[in-house]
Amino acid sequence: MTARPRLSIGLPVYNGEEYLAESFDALLGQTYEDFELVVSDNASADGTEEICRAYAAKDARVRYLRLPRNIGATPNHNRVFVESRGELFKWASHDDLYGRDLLRRCVEALDERPDVILAHTGQAVIDGDGQVKVPYEYGIATDSPRAPERFRSLLFEPGGDDFYGVLRADVLRRVKPLDSYHHADRTFVAEIALHGPFHQVPELLYFRRDHPTRAERANPSKRSRCVNLDPRRAGPLHPTPRLLAEYVHGFVSAIRRAPLSAADRSACYRHLVAWAASRVRPGAGERVEDRAPVDPALLDVSVDALVAGREGRRA
């Protein structure tokens, strides 16, 4: 591919052979087609390389990069963005599924709303077999025109997966790259939100897969999660208290760097102080996938009907 695509999708992967082909099918079968898929293989030791090369050989939109050693999930996430060329960018996970209209609806939302810097859709958690486990009702005020309100809501309300939305690449270049301390993705999204509002497309098109080998499950402690994000965190200079301190400082730094008025900056600091001083209310830190499962029959949705390529792979 030589022409510059409108959208770049970055897919960092390590040992993802179990679900990778399904995610490829869902992304490459999107109704929006003007994109490149930048895949960075973090020195996988399973069949990931063979799967990636097979898809790259049959679809010119796939650009496969392989690292000689595992550099950690965070540097690999940052790498796919550095390698991207589009004016819009989206991170994708090798084990999630995507409704075939997800990209089109997000790009349309950004085109229709010049002030919006990130667009995402409704989501649900699915299990290893692709069955809906938990639907998720987005309740964060990231669409507020006021930066302090967006920031406050991200601090106090249960988080969605805005990290996986479609973003304006120029905004991503203005924020600090993703870090590897505990909950660094939350401070990263919060800093992005200080640059402008988000938009949630009211359609269920993103399916986050929860399974025993997902990074959060396979690395249950704060330390092990951070070491998975960056192997340099394994040393004695990175005890858990430091990882937590970096988390809080990440919010402080985000406020300091953001293009805010003096009044808005002060308001954000006040919200941060209130958050730090408060006890987490029940459920506020709960992950979506830990909630009680629901009967998929209660949802007016069929994952197979929404996700491109699913029927063909199961036939």
CORMO-V43600 format. One record per residue. N is the residue number from 1. OMEGA is omega in whole degrees, -180 to 180 (none if undefined). BURIAL is 1 if it has 9 or more other C-alpha atoms within 8 Angstrom, else 0. D_FIRST is the distance of its C-alpha to the first C-alpha in whole Angstrom. Layout:
BEGIN
n=N omega=OMEGA burial=BURIAL d_first=D_FIRST
n=N omega=OMEGA burial=BURIAL d_first=D_FIRST
END
This chain:
BEGIN
n=1 omega=-179 burial=0 d_first=0
n=2 omega=180 burial=0 d_first=4
n=3 omega=180 burial=0 d_first=6
n=4 omega=180 burial=0 d_first=8
n=5 omega=177 burial=1 d_first=9
n=6 omega=-174 burial=1 d_first=13
n=7 omega=172 burial=1 d_first=13
n=8 omega=173 burial=1 d_first=13
n=9 omega=179 burial=1 d_first=14
n=10 omega=-178 burial=1 d_first=16
n=11 omega=174 burial=1 d_first=18
n=12 omega=-176 burial=1 d_first=20
n=13 omega=173 burial=1 d_first=22
n=14 omega=179 burial=1 d_first=25
n=15 omega=-175 burial=1 d_first=26
n=16 omega=-171 burial=1 d_first=25
n=17 omega=-174 burial=1 d_first=25
n=18 omega=-174 burial=0 d_first=28
n=19 omega=-171 burial=1 d_first=26
n=20 omega=-178 burial=1 d_first=22
n=21 omega=178 burial=1 d_first=21
n=22 omega=179 burial=1 d_first=23
n=23 omega=175 burial=1 d_first=21
n=24 omega=-179 burial=1 d_first=18
n=25 omega=-178 burial=1 d_first=19
n=26 omega=-179 burial=1 d_first=20
n=27 omega=-177 burial=1 d_first=17
n=28 omega=178 burial=0 d_first=15
n=29 omega=-180 burial=1 d_first=18
n=30 omega=177 burial=1 d_first=18
n=31 omega=172 burial=0 d_first=19
n=32 omega=-169 burial=0 d_first=17
n=33 omega=-175 burial=0 d_first=13
n=34 omega=-179 burial=0 d_first=11
n=35 omega=169 burial=1 d_first=10
n=36 omega=178 burial=1 d_first=9
n=37 omega=-178 burial=1 d_first=11
n=38 omega=-177 burial=1 d_first=12
n=39 omega=177 burial=1 d_first=15
n=40 omega=-178 burial=1 d_first=17
n=41 omega=-174 burial=1 d_first=20
n=42 omega=179 burial=1 d_first=23
n=43 omega=180 burial=1 d_first=24
n=44 omega=-180 burial=1 d_first=25
n=45 omega=179 burial=0 d_first=28
n=46 omega=-177 burial=0 d_first=28
n=47 omega=-178 burial=1 d_first=25
n=48 omega=-177 burial=1 d_first=22
n=49 omega=-179 burial=1 d_first=20
n=50 omega=179 burial=0 d_first=21
n=51 omega=-178 burial=1 d_first=20
n=52 omega=-179 burial=1 d_first=16
n=53 omega=179 burial=1 d_first=15
n=54 omega=180 burial=0 d_first=16
n=55 omega=178 burial=1 d_first=14
n=56 omega=-179 burial=1 d_first=11
n=57 omega=-177 burial=0 d_first=12
n=58 omega=179 burial=0 d_first=12
n=59 omega=-175 burial=0 d_first=10
n=60 omega=179 burial=0 d_first=6
n=61 omega=-178 burial=1 d_first=7
n=62 omega=176 burial=1 d_first=9
n=63 omega=-174 burial=1 d_first=9
n=64 omega=177 burial=1 d_first=12
n=65 omega=-180 burial=0 d_first=15
n=66 omega=178 burial=1 d_first=18
n=67 omega=179 burial=1 d_first=21
n=68 omega=177 burial=0 d_first=24
n=69 omega=-179 burial=0 d_first=27
n=70 omega=-179 burial=0 d_first=27
n=71 omega=-178 burial=1 d_first=27
n=72 omega=-175 burial=1 d_first=28
n=73 omega=-177 burial=1 d_first=27
n=74 omega=176 burial=1 d_first=27
n=75 omega=179 burial=1 d_first=25
n=76 omega=175 burial=1 d_first=22
n=77 omega=179 burial=1 d_first=22
n=78 omega=-178 burial=1 d_first=22
n=79 omega=-177 burial=1 d_first=19
n=80 omega=176 burial=1 d_first=17
n=81 omega=178 burial=1 d_first=18
n=82 omega=-178 burial=0 d_first=18
n=83 omega=-175 burial=0 d_first=14
n=84 omega=-177 burial=1 d_first=13
n=85 omega=-173 burial=0 d_first=12
n=86 omega=175 burial=1 d_first=13
n=87 omega=174 burial=1 d_first=16
n=88 omega=-178 burial=1 d_first=17
n=89 omega=176 burial=1 d_first=17
n=90 omega=168 burial=1 d_first=19
n=91 omega=176 burial=1 d_first=20
n=92 omega=178 burial=1 d_first=20
n=93 omega=-175 burial=1 d_first=23
n=94 omega=-176 burial=1 d_first=22
n=95 omega=179 burial=1 d_first=25
n=96 omega=177 burial=1 d_first=25
n=97 omega=-171 burial=1 d_first=25
n=98 omega=175 burial=1 d_first=23
n=99 omega=-171 burial=1 d_first=25
n=100 omega=178 burial=1 d_first=22
n=101 omega=-174 burial=1 d_first=23
n=102 omega=-178 burial=1 d_first=23
n=103 omega=-179 burial=1 d_first=20
n=104 omega=-177 burial=1 d_first=21
n=105 omega=179 burial=1 d_first=24
n=106 omega=179 burial=1 d_first=23
n=107 omega=177 burial=1 d_first=21
n=108 omega=-179 burial=0 d_first=24
n=109 omega=179 burial=1 d_first=26
n=110 omega=179 burial=1 d_first=25
n=111 omega=-178 burial=0 d_first=24
n=112 omega=-175 burial=0 d_first=28
n=113 omega=-176 burial=0 d_first=29
n=114 omega=-179 burial=0 d_first=28
n=115 omega=-178 burial=0 d_first=31
n=116 omega=-178 burial=1 d_first=29
n=117 omega=179 burial=1 d_first=27
n=118 omega=176 burial=1 d_first=26
n=119 omega=178 burial=1 d_first=26
n=120 omega=-178 burial=1 d_first=27
n=121 omega=173 burial=1 d_first=28
n=122 omega=-176 burial=1 d_first=31
n=123 omega=171 burial=1 d_first=31
n=124 omega=175 burial=1 d_first=33
n=125 omega=177 burial=1 d_first=34
n=126 omega=179 burial=1 d_first=34
n=127 omega=-177 burial=1 d_first=35
n=128 omega=180 burial=0 d_first=34
n=129 omega=179 burial=0 d_first=34
n=130 omega=178 burial=0 d_first=32
n=131 omega=-179 burial=1 d_first=35
n=132 omega=-179 burial=1 d_first=36
n=133 omega=-178 burial=1 d_first=38
n=134 omega=171 burial=1 d_first=39
n=135 omega=-176 burial=1 d_first=38
n=136 omega=178 burial=1 d_first=37
n=137 omega=-176 burial=0 d_first=38
n=138 omega=-177 burial=0 d_first=37
n=139 omega=-178 burial=0 d_first=40
n=140 omega=-175 burial=1 d_first=38
n=141 omega=180 burial=1 d_first=39
n=142 omega=177 burial=1 d_first=35
n=143 omega=-180 burial=0 d_first=36
n=144 omega=176 burial=1 d_first=39
n=145 omega=-177 burial=0 d_first=38
n=146 omega=-179 burial=0 d_first=40
n=147 omega=179 burial=1 d_first=39
n=148 omega=179 burial=1 d_first=42
n=149 omega=176 burial=1 d_first=42
n=150 omega=-179 burial=1 d_first=38
n=151 omega=180 burial=1 d_first=39
n=152 omega=-178 burial=1 d_first=43
n=153 omega=178 burial=1 d_first=41
n=154 omega=178 burial=1 d_first=38
n=155 omega=-168 burial=0 d_first=41
n=156 omega=-177 burial=0 d_first=44
n=157 omega=177 burial=1 d_first=42
n=158 omega=-173 burial=1 d_first=40
n=159 omega=172 burial=0 d_first=37
n=160 omega=178 burial=0 d_first=34
n=161 omega=179 burial=0 d_first=30
n=162 omega=177 burial=0 d_first=29
n=163 omega=-177 burial=0 d_first=27
n=164 omega=176 burial=1 d_first=24
n=165 omega=175 burial=1 d_first=24
n=166 omega=-173 burial=1 d_first=21
n=167 omega=171 burial=1 d_first=22
n=168 omega=-173 burial=1 d_first=22
n=169 omega=-179 burial=1 d_first=20
n=170 omega=176 burial=0 d_first=22
n=171 omega=179 burial=1 d_first=25
n=172 omega=-180 burial=1 d_first=24
n=173 omega=-179 burial=0 d_first=24
n=174 omega=180 burial=0 d_first=27
n=175 omega=179 burial=1 d_first=29
n=176 omega=179 burial=0 d_first=30
n=177 omega=179 burial=0 d_first=27
n=178 omega=180 burial=1 d_first=28
n=179 omega=-173 burial=0 d_first=31
n=180 omega=173 burial=1 d_first=33
n=181 omega=-177 burial=1 d_first=36
n=182 omega=179 burial=1 d_first=38
n=183 omega=180 burial=0 d_first=36
n=184 omega=178 burial=1 d_first=34
n=185 omega=179 burial=1 d_first=31
n=186 omega=178 burial=0 d_first=34
n=187 omega=179 burial=1 d_first=35
n=188 omega=179 burial=1 d_first=31
n=189 omega=179 burial=1 d_first=31
n=190 omega=178 burial=1 d_first=34
n=191 omega=177 burial=1 d_first=33
n=192 omega=-178 burial=1 d_first=30
n=193 omega=177 burial=1 d_first=33
n=194 omega=179 burial=1 d_first=35
n=195 omega=-180 burial=1 d_first=32
n=196 omega=-178 burial=1 d_first=32
n=197 omega=175 burial=1 d_first=33
n=198 omega=174 burial=1 d_first=31
n=199 omega=177 burial=1 d_first=31
n=200 omega=176 burial=0 d_first=31
n=201 omega=-174 burial=1 d_first=30
n=202 omega=177 burial=0 d_first=33
n=203 omega=-180 burial=0 d_first=31
n=204 omega=-174 burial=1 d_first=31
n=205 omega=180 burial=1 d_first=27
n=206 omega=-176 burial=1 d_first=27
n=207 omega=-179 burial=1 d_first=29
n=208 omega=-175 burial=1 d_first=29
n=209 omega=176 burial=1 d_first=30
n=210 omega=-179 burial=1 d_first=34
n=211 omega=-173 burial=0 d_first=35
n=212 omega=-177 burial=0 d_first=37
n=213 omega=174 burial=0 d_first=34
n=214 omega=-171 burial=0 d_first=32
n=215 omega=-178 burial=0 d_first=32
n=216 omega=-179 burial=0 d_first=35
n=217 omega=-177 burial=1 d_first=37
n=218 omega=180 burial=0 d_first=37
n=219 omega=-170 burial=1 d_first=38
n=220 omega=-178 burial=0 d_first=40
n=221 omega=179 burial=0 d_first=42
n=222 omega=-179 burial=1 d_first=41
n=223 omega=-177 burial=1 d_first=41
n=224 omega=177 burial=1 d_first=39
n=225 omega=-178 burial=1 d_first=36
n=226 omega=176 burial=1 d_first=36
n=227 omega=176 burial=1 d_first=36
n=228 omega=178 burial=1 d_first=33
n=229 omega=179 burial=1 d_first=31
n=230 omega=-178 burial=1 d_first=32
n=231 omega=179 burial=1 d_first=34
n=232 omega=178 burial=0 d_first=35
n=233 omega=-176 burial=1 d_first=37
n=234 omega=-175 burial=0 d_first=39
n=235 omega=-179 burial=0 d_first=42
n=236 omega=179 burial=0 d_first=45
n=237 omega=-177 burial=0 d_first=44
n=238 omega=176 burial=1 d_first=42
n=239 omega=-178 burial=0 d_first=45
n=240 omega=179 burial=0 d_first=45
n=241 omega=179 burial=0 d_first=47
n=242 omega=180 burial=0 d_first=44
n=243 omega=179 burial=1 d_first=41
n=244 omega=178 burial=1 d_first=43
n=245 omega=177 burial=0 d_first=44
n=246 omega=178 burial=1 d_first=41
n=247 omega=-180 burial=1 d_first=40
n=248 omega=-180 burial=0 d_first=42
n=249 omega=177 burial=0 d_first=42
n=250 omega=177 burial=1 d_first=38
n=251 omega=179 burial=1 d_first=39
n=252 omega=-179 burial=1 d_first=41
n=253 omega=179 burial=0 d_first=39
n=254 omega=178 burial=1 d_first=36
n=255 omega=-178 burial=1 d_first=39
n=256 omega=-176 burial=0 d_first=40
n=257 omega=-172 burial=0 d_first=36
n=258 omega=179 burial=1 d_first=36
n=259 omega=-175 burial=0 d_first=36
n=260 omega=171 burial=1 d_first=39
n=261 omega=179 burial=0 d_first=43
n=262 omega=-179 burial=0 d_first=46
n=263 omega=180 burial=0 d_first=47
n=264 omega=179 burial=1 d_first=44
n=265 omega=179 burial=1 d_first=44
n=266 omega=179 burial=0 d_first=47
n=267 omega=179 burial=1 d_first=47
n=268 omega=178 burial=1 d_first=44
n=269 omega=179 burial=1 d_first=46
n=270 omega=178 burial=0 d_first=49
n=271 omega=-180 burial=1 d_first=47
n=272 omega=178 burial=1 d_first=45
n=273 omega=179 burial=0 d_first=49
n=274 omega=179 burial=0 d_first=50
n=275 omega=-178 burial=1 d_first=47
n=276 omega=-177 burial=0 d_first=48
n=277 omega=-176 burial=0 d_first=52
n=278 omega=173 burial=0 d_first=52
n=279 omega=180 burial=0 d_first=52
n=280 omega=-179 burial=0 d_first=49
n=281 omega=-178 burial=0 d_first=50
n=282 omega=177 burial=0 d_first=50
n=283 omega=-176 burial=0 d_first=46
n=284 omega=179 burial=1 d_first=45
n=285 omega=-177 burial=0 d_first=43
n=286 omega=174 burial=0 d_first=42
n=287 omega=-177 burial=0 d_first=39
n=288 omega=-175 burial=1 d_first=38
n=289 omega=179 burial=0 d_first=38
n=290 omega=180 burial=0 d_first=42
n=291 omega=-177 burial=0 d_first=43
n=292 omega=179 burial=0 d_first=45
n=293 omega=177 burial=0 d_first=43
n=294 omega=177 burial=1 d_first=43
n=295 omega=-180 burial=0 d_first=44
n=296 omega=-180 burial=1 d_first=40
n=297 omega=179 burial=0 d_first=42
n=298 omega=-180 burial=0 d_first=43
n=299 omega=179 burial=0 d_first=40
n=300 omega=-176 burial=0 d_first=39
n=301 omega=173 burial=0 d_first=35
n=302 omega=-180 burial=0 d_first=34
n=303 omega=-180 burial=1 d_first=31
n=304 omega=-178 burial=0 d_first=30
n=305 omega=-175 burial=1 d_first=30
n=306 omega=-172 burial=1 d_first=28
n=307 omega=-179 burial=1 d_first=25
n=308 omega=173 burial=1 d_first=23
n=309 omega=-174 burial=1 d_first=23
n=310 omega=-176 burial=1 d_first=26
n=311 omega=-180 burial=1 d_first=28
n=312 omega=-178 burial=0 d_first=26
n=313 omega=-178 burial=0 d_first=26
n=314 omega=-178 burial=0 d_first=30
n=315 omega=none burial=0 d_first=31
END
